[in-house]
Amino acid sequence: MLIREAAAEDWPHIWPFWHRIVAAAETYAWDPGTSEQAARALWMSPAKRVYVAEDRTGTVVGSAYLTPNYGGPAAGVANAGFMVDPDHAGQGVGRALAEHILTEAKTHGYHAMVFNAVVETNPAVGLWQSLGFTILATIPKAFDHPRQGRVGLHIMYKALD
């Protein structure tokens, strides 16, 4: 699997799975009806370092971004977002992207990473914990899951030093 910085021409390959994931309303606290234009502005923002994962055939199977979580004196704390094409789930794409982003975060001088709203029923919670993230807090019943009702949102943290 190749992980590289995303280019503008990657968006048409990211959008189908981005839309599918967000529209399902199970793992992201973003509006399920987000338009393609708004999604592109959100995911591909110039303030973010965006990456794509390609399989052996060159197909984009996942994407991730890295950005400061805060500004000013707290800008050393990173935030990241991850999307893996559901058709390629369980193939190690998420772990590869996560490991890449953690390395990139250190390279770019971040000393910690925080996730602000991880849906507690998201299978990725186990991945984050296996990579050393801890759950700092859970906001109870903060996310209206379409099948499971109201579930919590975790705030997760990892020191990068």
Salt bridges, closest charged atoms under 4 A:
ASP10 OD1 - ARG4 NH2 2.75
GLU26 OE2 - ARG147 NE 2.89
GLU54 OE2 - ARG4 NH2 2.79
ASP85 OD1 - ARG20 NH1 3.95
ASP87 OD1 - ARG20 NH1 3.01
GLU99 OE2 - ARG95 NH1 3.95
GLU104 OE1 - HIS108 NE2 3.19
